[in-house]
Amino acid sequence: MIKNLVFDFGGVIVDISRERAVEAFYRLGLKDADKRLDKYHQTGIFQELEEGKLSADEFRVELGKLCGHTLTGEEVRQGWLGFMLQVDMVRLEFLERLRPAYRLLLLSNTNPYIMSWARSEAFTPVGKPLDAYFDGLYLSYKTGCMKPSLAIFNYMLAHEGIRPEETLFVDDGRRNVEAAEALGLHTLLAVNGERWCDALALRIIPTNGDCVSA
């Protein structure tokens, strides 16, 4: 029986656009942005930020060196927010309907710049931050490890005291899904830009006529 639902952030809760992010960092002066940015797993200083090895300010300084000029924190923040597309309230309202029956968790490769937006009232048109929709957030820059490493999954499972066989994980990255399956979690591979609500409902709601749908 599924008791816990774990969701990725970018590509699942919020649709993302790597192309928009590349353009945003180009505008900051990062000439090789197309080589440095990835939809699922960053490299170099971008990875170090998301692993928690660089603080937000240390990243700002290092990025400024790559761009050839000093950057403000807000400029860097807007670069990262280039990844984010419009928040789909249908998904968030669906989570609200699920929450009384399931423990909802977020497991994300992310960074303090994106979370400074997501965990604020500016995240949704109704003024609710990301935290309002989940019982716990497991963020790579805070845990010190990233998907698809099994370490971040084990950290979450241990910290929550939950069992893999009672947990379903939703992610748009196939390698992340495969890592979760290796630990015995149930999984659903989402597609960035598509709603997964009905597919998830079919997986978790007993077919007794009492079905939650989007």
N, C-alpha and C positions, 0 to 999 in steps of 0.2 A: 504494500500500500504506500502510495506517494504521500509524504507529509511535508516535504520541503521542496521549494522551487527556487532555483538559482539562475540568475540572468546575467548575461554580459551587458555592457552599457552601449558602446558604439556599435551600430549595426543591428542592435536588438531593441533596446529601449529608445534610442535616438538613431535615426538614419545618419550615415556619414558619407562624406565625399572627399576622397583623397585628392582629387583634382582641384577642388576649391582650396584645400589646405596648401597644396603645392603653390598655387597662385598667391595665397596670402603670405607665405614665406618668401616667395620671389619678391614681393613688394617690399619686404623688410630688407632685401638685399642678399638673401641666401641664394647664390647663383646655381648651386647644385641641389636645390630642394627636391627635385624629382628623383634624385638618387638616394636621398637621405630619408624620405618619408615613406612609410609603409602602412597599409590599412590595418594590419594585424599585429605587427611586431616591429618596433623601431630599432635603429642601430646608432652607434656612436653616442654623442651627448644626449640625443633624444631618448635612447634606451636607458642611459644612466639616470636621466631625470625620472623615467617611469619605474626604474628599479629602486629609486630613493637614494642613489649614490651621489646625486647632485641635488642641492636644494633649489628652489625656484629662483632665488637670486643668483646662485652660482651658475645655473643654466643661462640666465639672462646675460651674464657677463661673457660666458663662453660663446653664446650665439652671437653676441655683438662682435666678438673677434672674427667669427666666420663671415659676418656681414660687412665688416670693415667700418663700423661706427657703433656708438653707444646706443642701446635700446632701452626704452622704458619698460616697466613691468606690464603696463597696459598694452603696449605694442606687441609684446611677446604673447600675451593672453589672447589678443585678437588673431594672431597667427594660428595658435592652437585651435581657437574656436572656428577657424576656417573648415575644420573637419565636420563640424556639427550642422546638420540641417534642421528643419523645423520639427519641434517636438510634437509627436502624435498623441493627442489626448485620449484617443480611443484606447490605445494600449495601456495608458496609465489608469484610466477608469476601469479597465478590465482587471488590472492588478488590485485595485481597491475592492472589487467584488470577490476576488480570490482570497484576500488577506484573512478574513475570519476563519477560513478552513485550512490554510497552509501557512507555513513560515516562509516568508519571502526574503531572499538574500541577493545581493549584487556582488559579482566577482569580475573585476575589470582590470585590464592593463590600462592605466591612465596616469594622470599627473595633476599636481596642484593647480595648474592654470585652468584646466577644463573643470575640475571639481569646484573651483572658486565660483564658477557660474552655475554648475549643476546643483550645488548644495545651497544655492541662494534662492530668494523669492522670484528672481528673474527667470528661473528655469521654466516655469509654466505661465500661461496667461491668467491662471487663477491664483497665482502667487504662492504655490506650494513648491518647496524644494524637493530634490530627489529623495532625501531622507524620509519624507512624509509617506513614501510608498513602499518602504522596505523596513524589515526588522533588523537588518545588519548589512553593512557595506564592507567589502573586502577589496581594498584598492592596492594595486601593485606597489605604488611608491611608499605605502605605509607598511606593507608586509615584507618588502625587500626581495620579492620574487615575482615572476611573471608567468602567465600561461604561454606555452603549453607545459611548463615545468610541473611535475606532479607535486612539488613542494607547496605551491600556493593552494592547491586543492586540499592537500593534507592539513595545511594550516587552518583552512576554513572548517573542515570536518572536525578537527580536534577542538578548535575554539568553540564551535557551536555544540559539540557533543552529539552530532547527528550521524546516522548510518547511511552509507552510500546507496544501499538498496532501497532506501526510503526517500531518495533525493533525485530530482530530475533537473538537468542542467540544459539551459538554452543558450546557444552561441552561434554566431555566423561564421566562425572559423573552423574548418574541418579538423585541423590538427588539435585544436582545443577540445573539440568534441571527442576525438579519439583518445586524448589523455584522460578525460573524465570517464570514458567507458573502460579504460584500463584499470580504473580504481573501483569499478562496479556501479557507477552512477548510471541512471537512465538518462538519455539525451534526446534533444531535438535540435536538428541543424536548421537554423533560421536563414533567411535570405535578406540581406540588406535591402531596404526599400519595400519589403513586403510584410504585411501583417501576419503574425504567427498565432494570433489569439485562438482562432477556431481549431487549428491543428493541435495546439496545446490542450484545449478543452477536451478534444477527443481522446487524448492520452491520459488525462487525469480524472475526468468526471465519470463516475459509473453510469452505464447506459440504463438508467432506471427512470428516464423521463425528466429527471431533475438536472438539467444541463445548463451550464453557464456558457454563453456565447458572446461574441463581440458584435 
